[in-house]
Amino acid sequence: MEHRWNTLAEATSLAFALHAKQRRKGTEIPYISHLMAVSALVLEHGGDEELATAALLHDAIEDCGVEHEAIIHERFGPRVAAVVRACTDADVTPKPPWRARKEAYVAHLETAGPDALLVSACDKLHNARAIVADLHAHGPAMMGRFNAGLEGTLWYYRELSDAFARLLPGRLAAELARAVDEMERLATPSPDKPLP
């Protein structure tokens, strides 16, 4: 067990090095906070140390470069590398158009294995909860920080929620569904009671 936790500590160190200068979109929150939260969610939802490691590194290829895939494979093994690859929606710069990229990501979940589904669902749950918290604090205008804006972001998270409900039924998918419901409620004022 100690060896496995040492591996998780090594992955944390690598994640800090790779993402040190990055911030959460539209905020001053260090990006590493997201990676640590996703790793914690993986452990809370039954994942093992390798999946928690993959969670810490799940954005390494997409955000830091495809050259990190080989490093992850060498240092953490094929299972971790496969999950990181499965959580990557683009590995080229510039990235393909947003909508096509997200449609492909949702479609690929159909053939993703349980390891990748768990890490991806935890990633999306943490993102959805962060959006909900920002909607409470700043209102629907904050959705403008996302490339897809309000409509595209709501579409993407509803598609993800529906996919995980079907492919990974249980508590995690239910938590994501609740977060997406709240996101939609806060971001879309009802006609009879518009938000300020």
C-alpha positions in Angstrom: 0.0 0.0 0.0 2.8 2.4 0.8 4.3 2.1 -2.7 0.9 3.0 -4.2 0.6 6.1 -2.1 4.2 7.0 -3.1 3.0 6.8 -6.7 0.1 9.1 -5.9 2.5 11.6 -4.3 4.8 11.5 -7.3 1.8 12.1 -9.6 0.8 15.1 -7.4 4.3 16.5 -7.8 4.1 16.1 -11.6 0.7 17.7 -11.8 1.9 20.7 -9.8 4.9 21.0 -12.2 2.8 20.8 -15.3 -0.1 23.0 -14.3 1.8 25.5 -11.9 1.0 28.6 -14.0 -2.6 27.7 -15.0 -5.7 29.1 -13.4 -9.4 28.0 -13.5 -11.1 29.7 -16.4 -12.1 33.2 -15.5 -10.7 33.0 -12.0 -7.5 33.3 -10.0 -8.0 29.8 -8.6 -4.9 27.6 -9.2 -5.8 24.9 -11.7 -4.2 22.3 -9.4 -7.2 22.6 -7.1 -9.4 21.0 -9.8 -7.0 18.1 -10.3 -6.8 17.5 -6.6 -10.6 17.6 -6.2 -11.1 15.2 -9.1 -8.6 12.8 -7.6 -10.4 13.0 -4.2 -13.7 12.4 -5.9 -12.3 9.3 -7.6 -11.2 7.9 -4.2 -14.6 8.8 -2.6 -16.4 6.9 -5.4 -14.4 3.7 -5.1 -11.5 4.3 -7.3 -8.1 2.9 -6.4 -4.7 4.7 -6.3 -4.0 4.2 -10.0 -7.3 5.9 -10.9 -6.6 8.7 -8.4 -3.2 9.1 -10.1 -4.9 9.3 -13.5 -7.3 11.9 -12.2 -4.4 14.1 -11.1 -3.0 13.9 -14.6 -6.2 13.7 -16.6 -5.5 17.1 -18.3 -1.8 16.7 -18.9 -2.0 15.7 -22.5 -4.8 18.1 -23.4 -3.5 21.2 -21.6 0.3 20.6 -21.5 1.2 18.7 -24.6 1.0 15.2 -26.2 4.7 14.6 -25.3 3.6 14.0 -21.7 1.7 10.8 -22.7 4.9 8.8 -23.0 6.2 10.2 -19.7 3.0 9.2 -17.9 3.1 5.7 -19.4 6.7 5.3 -18.3 6.3 6.6 -14.8 2.8 5.4 -13.9 2.1 2.5 -16.3 -0.3 1.6 -19.1 -3.5 1.8 -17.1 -2.9 5.3 -15.9 -1.8 6.4 -19.4 -4.9 4.8 -21.0 -7.2 6.7 -18.7 -5.5 10.0 -19.2 -5.7 9.4 -23.0 -9.4 8.6 -22.7 -10.0 11.9 -20.8 -8.3 13.9 -23.5 -10.6 15.6 -26.0 -7.8 17.1 -28.1 -4.0 16.7 -28.3 -3.2 19.2 -31.1 -2.8 23.0 -31.2 -4.9 24.7 -32.2 -7.7 22.6 -30.9 -10.5 21.5 -33.3 -13.7 23.5 -33.2 -15.4 23.4 -29.8 -18.7 21.7 -30.7 -17.2 19.0 -32.9 -14.7 18.2 -30.1 -17.3 17.9 -27.4 -19.7 15.9 -29.6 -16.8 13.4 -30.3 -15.9 13.3 -26.5 -19.5 12.4 -25.6 -19.7 9.8 -28.3 -16.4 8.2 -27.2 -17.8 7.6 -23.7 -20.0 4.9 -25.3 -16.9 2.7 -25.7 -14.8 4.0 -22.8 -14.1 1.4 -20.1 -15.2 1.7 -16.5 -11.8 3.2 -15.3 -12.1 6.1 -17.8 -15.8 6.6 -17.1 -15.2 7.0 -13.4 -12.4 9.6 -13.8 -14.3 11.5 -16.5 -17.5 11.6 -14.4 -15.6 12.9 -11.4 -14.0 15.5 -13.6 -17.3 16.6 -15.0 -19.0 16.6 -11.5 -16.3 18.9 -10.1 -16.6 21.2 -13.1 -20.4 21.3 -12.8 -20.3 22.0 -9.1 -17.8 24.9 -9.7 -20.2 26.4 -12.4 -23.1 26.1 -10.0 -21.2 27.9 -7.2 -20.2 30.6 -9.6 -23.8 31.0 -10.9 -24.9 31.5 -7.2 -22.2 34.1 -6.7 -22.2 35.9 -10.1 -25.4 35.0 -12.0 -25.8 33.8 -15.5 -23.4 36.4 -17.0 -20.5 34.3 -15.7 -21.3 31.8 -18.4 -19.7 34.1 -20.9 -16.3 33.0 -19.7 -16.8 29.7 -21.5 -16.0 29.3 -25.2 -19.5 27.9 -25.9 -21.3 30.5 -23.8 -24.5 29.7 -21.9 -26.3 27.6 -24.5 -23.4 25.4 -25.5 -22.2 24.8 -22.0 -25.7 23.8 -20.9 -26.0 21.5 -23.9 -22.7 19.8 -23.2 -23.3 19.2 -19.5 -26.8 17.8 -20.2 -25.3 15.4 -22.8 -22.6 14.3 -20.4 -25.2 13.8 -17.6 -27.4 11.7 -19.8 -24.5 9.6 -21.0 -23.2 8.9 -17.5 -26.7 8.1 -16.2 -26.8 5.4 -18.9 -23.2 4.2 -18.8 -22.3 4.5 -15.1 -25.6 4.4 -13.2 -25.4 5.0 -9.5 -24.5 7.7 -6.9 -21.9 9.5 -9.0 -24.1 9.9 -12.1 -27.0 11.0 -9.8 -24.8 13.7 -8.2 -23.8 14.9 -11.7 -27.5 15.0 -12.7 -28.4 17.1 -9.7 -25.6 19.5 -10.4 -26.6 19.9 -14.0 -30.2 20.4 -13.0 -29.1 23.2 -10.7 -26.9 24.7 -13.3 -29.8 24.8 -15.8 -32.1 26.3 -13.1 -29.7 29.0 -12.2 -28.6 29.8 -15.7 -32.0 29.9 -17.4 -34.5 32.3 -15.7 -38.1 31.1 -15.9 -40.5 33.4 -17.8 -42.6 34.1 -14.7 -39.6 34.8 -12.4 -36.6 36.2 -14.2 -33.3 36.3 -12.4 -32.0 39.8 -11.6 
